Amino acid sequence: MGDSHTWTATPGAAEQARSVLAAAWSCAVTAEGGREEFVGAHTVADDGRVLLHVPEDSALLAAAVCAPRGEPSGVLEFADVAPVPVRSRIRARLWLAGWFAVTDGHLAFRPTRVVLRRPSGTVVVDVEEFAAAAPDPLALAEARLLTHLADCHDDAVQRLTRLVDPDSLHGAVRVRPLAVDRHGLTLRVERVRDHGDVRLPFHAPADEIAQLTERVHVLLAQAGAVSCPRALQRQRTDGDG
């Protein structure tokens, strides 16, 4: 594999949870009034509170207004969906349990328990760490960046596979960009019957788009010094790629 990387950090659980919350477009809410799903109805305060702008006839709003203590409990669920079409597009799920309060005509949700489920496992995120964390600086641009990479620069994606251990590419039929954050780029390696993910860490964190471009160019330069993996060479020879 090309030059070794010196930056191997990955997003912490609190940061990833805040990134999921910041980028999600929809959420499902389970509360005393039942279960409702909302699209484009939530915003996030700096301290991690979720502000829900729901219709006036929402059962959730009615439950909050009529709650004896004025603050009904509930659970919010968010899904982190890969912007590029791949198998198993749900990359993570985030659950927030806590309390609602009616504020200026909308619902303010204060989390008291945060649970993040990732492919590596489920973790309970410390509430104070969650409140203090900030989303990844690339979180809101990730969908656009990955879609552009997949649609317009597939040749670059294939070149990056030269940095992947050949064993991870055995039987590969397609490689797609799955995720990107300031610490690295993740590729989804799809095979006939299964798939796996490979992370390519950047040599230093990228806190803005210009830095991300430079980090990816460094990876491509490293990939340029490595021969094409035999697994993908066979794929192209067989006419599958």
Buried (B, 14 or more C-beta within 10 A) or exposed (E): BBEEBEBEEEBEBBBBBBBBBBBBEBBBBBBBBEEBEBEEBBEBEEEBBBBBEBEEEBBBBBBBEEBEEEBBBBBBBBBBBBBBEBEEBEBBBBBBBBBBBBEEEBBBBBBEEBBBBBEEEEBEBEBEBBBEBEBBBBBEBBBEBBBEBBEEBBEBBBBBBBBBEBEBBBEBBBBBBBBBBBBBBBBBBBBEEEBBBBBBBBBBBBEEEEBBEEBBEBBBEBBEEBEEBEBBEBBEEEEEB
